[in-house]
Amino acid sequence: MSVAVVTDSTAYLPAELVDELGIEVVPLYVVLTGRSGREGLDVGSAEVARTLAVRGQQVTTSRPTPGDFVAAYRRRLEAGADRIVSVHLSRELSGTWDAARTAANQVGEHIVTVVDGRTAAMGTGFAVLAAARAAAAGAGADEVAALAQGTADATSTLFVLDTLDHLRRGGRIGPAAAVLGTALAVRPVLHVQDGQIVVLEKVRTTSRAVARLVQRVVDLCGDRPVALAVHHLAAPARAEALADQLRERVPHLRELHVSELGAALGAHVGPGALGVVVAPGVDPAPGG
């Protein structure tokens, strides 16, 4: 049995791994002043950052349509897949999972299994990679889906923002809304918990927030093998500096990716955002 893995564009997977593992990526839509387009294809991160930097300018997003997913599933089936595992960002943050479920009903639930990763960015991405690697090794659909869910459940996604305004306007802030009243006085460290954005702690300055982010990540990693992803929007130098700190302080780092957030999530976190995803790592095989 051949299993294909599908995800959405908010997983922000390295392009070379998408190609190597044959992952199908369905883009979200991004709406800017006067036009809209597909994330990563028609609208890029730089354009979103430029738009958000202008006072009064807004960027909004919308989920892929069920038809987009039906087309993606049929492409994979026509290419030879017997089953499909479709892994997506939290349903609490987007209607993408719901659109994928609707498409799965049309194609056949016995053919398509849809997984709600309950996370975002490379929190979803690491789950997708685990699923795609298992599928490439010959695992069945149930095992691939279970591994995707288990990996997503074991990830931690933490981030700091220059402002909470973009999250507030996009309606994604959820339980983190409690800090809005003092948003000008704090730089909260946030994380994704049970699919929602939650405040971990409140810090007075951006530099302290980043320092606490690093310490939180180091504590989460402990002595186990881990994979990390560092995300940013329009802050490449800060992201590389953060990655360098983690390389020095995480003893059993097996994999690290540094990437800019795409337009769909970038629209909600704003320029200057920094994030880290912690996922279970895999030790190399003996002699490998």
Summary of the structure (lengths in Angstrom):
residues: 288
radius of gyration: 18.4
end to end distance: 27.8
largest distance: 57.4
contacts: 1027
relative contact order: 0.16
helix: 43%
strand: 25%
